[in-house]
Amino acid sequence: MTLRTIEWKNNSVVMIDQTKLPSELVFVKYTDYNDVAEAIRTLVVRGAPAIGVSGAFGMALAALQSSSESVESLLSDLEKAKKILFETRPTAINLSWGLEKIMEIAKQGKTVSEIRDIVIDKAKQMAEEDINTNKKMGKNGAVLFQDNDTIMTHCNAGALATVA
């Protein structure tokens, strides 16, 4: 079993509640982008890459939540969700990046159904890219260290800061 900090499961977002660590390992499930925004705001999810993907998954939920029947209306709903998600951590570069990537792909959709599908697919792709990037960094960096080396990190580092 691969443990992920955040993932898309059955049209919902599941993440580790990092406010409970290290005492408990608690997974929370979100089906509303406003709840994902609150999770970002209250540090349920931490670390730049994980926050960026959380924002992307929040946008995917917003696409599903929207009752819009026109492309224009759905894009408007996504812009609203983007603003709400962005305001949770306006200085988080990865969050802004994730939200922008989702809006870029959403604007390419020709129908409401297509937009929903491509937004979800892009968010899942972003999560997979984060995992692959981290595996490559780990593999490349591993050759620089020997047994018993000491490594000092700054800020939120390691698997909990990423999708994992």
HUJOUR-V889541 format. One record per residue. N is the residue number from 1. OMEGA is omega in radians with two decimals (none if undefined). Layout:
<<N OMEGA> <N OMEGA>>
//
This chain:
<<1 3.09> <2 3.13> <3 3.11> <4 3.10> <5 3.14> <6 3.08> <7 3.10> <8 3.13> <9 3.04> <10 3.12> <11 3.04> <12 3.11> <13 3.11> <14 3.13> <15 3.03> <16 3.04> <17 -3.06> <18 3.06> <19 -3.12> <20 -3.13> <21 0.03> <22 -3.07> <23 -3.06> <24 2.98> <25 -3.07> <26 3.06> <27 3.09> <28 -3.10> <29 -3.13> <30 3.06> <31 -3.12> <32 -3.10> <33 3.09> <34 3.09> <35 3.05> <36 3.09> <37 3.12> <38 3.10> <39 3.09> <40 -3.10> <41 -3.04> <42 3.05> <43 2.97> <44 3.05> <45 -3.07> <46 3.12> <47 -3.03> <48 -3.12> <49 3.14> <50 3.11> <51 3.11> <52 3.13> <53 3.07> <54 3.09> <55 3.12> <56 3.09> <57 3.06> <58 3.10> <59 3.09> <60 3.07> <61 3.13> <62 3.11> <63 3.12> <64 -3.10> <65 -3.06> <66 3.08> <67 -3.11> <68 3.10> <69 3.10> <70 3.12> <71 -3.10> <72 -3.13> <73 3.11> <74 3.11> <75 3.07> <76 3.09> <77 3.12> <78 3.08> <79 3.10> <80 3.12> <81 3.12> <82 -3.14> <83 -3.14> <84 3.14> <85 -3.13> <86 -3.08> <87 3.11> <88 -3.11> <89 -3.02> <90 3.12> <91 -3.12> <92 -3.08> <93 -3.13> <94 3.09> <95 3.12> <96 3.13> <97 -3.12> <98 3.14> <99 3.13> <100 3.12> <101 3.14> <102 3.13> <103 3.11> <104 -3.10> <105 3.14> <106 -3.11> <107 3.11> <108 -3.11> <109 -3.11> <110 3.13> <111 3.11> <112 -3.13> <113 3.13> <114 3.13> <115 3.13> <116 -3.11> <117 -3.07> <118 3.08> <119 3.11> <120 -3.13> <121 -3.13> <122 3.13> <123 3.11> <124 3.10> <125 3.12> <126 3.10> <127 3.14> <128 3.11> <129 3.11> <130 3.13> <131 -3.12> <132 3.10> <133 -3.12> <134 3.08> <135 3.12> <136 3.11> <137 3.13> <138 3.14> <139 -3.14> <140 -3.12> <141 -3.08> <142 -3.11> <143 -3.12> <144 -3.04> <145 3.07> <146 3.09> <147 3.10> <148 3.02> <149 3.08> <150 -3.12> <151 3.10> <152 3.11> <153 3.10> <154 3.10> <155 -3.10> <156 -3.07> <157 3.09> <158 -3.01> <159 -3.12> <160 3.13> <161 -3.08> <162 3.06> <163 3.02> <164 none>>
//
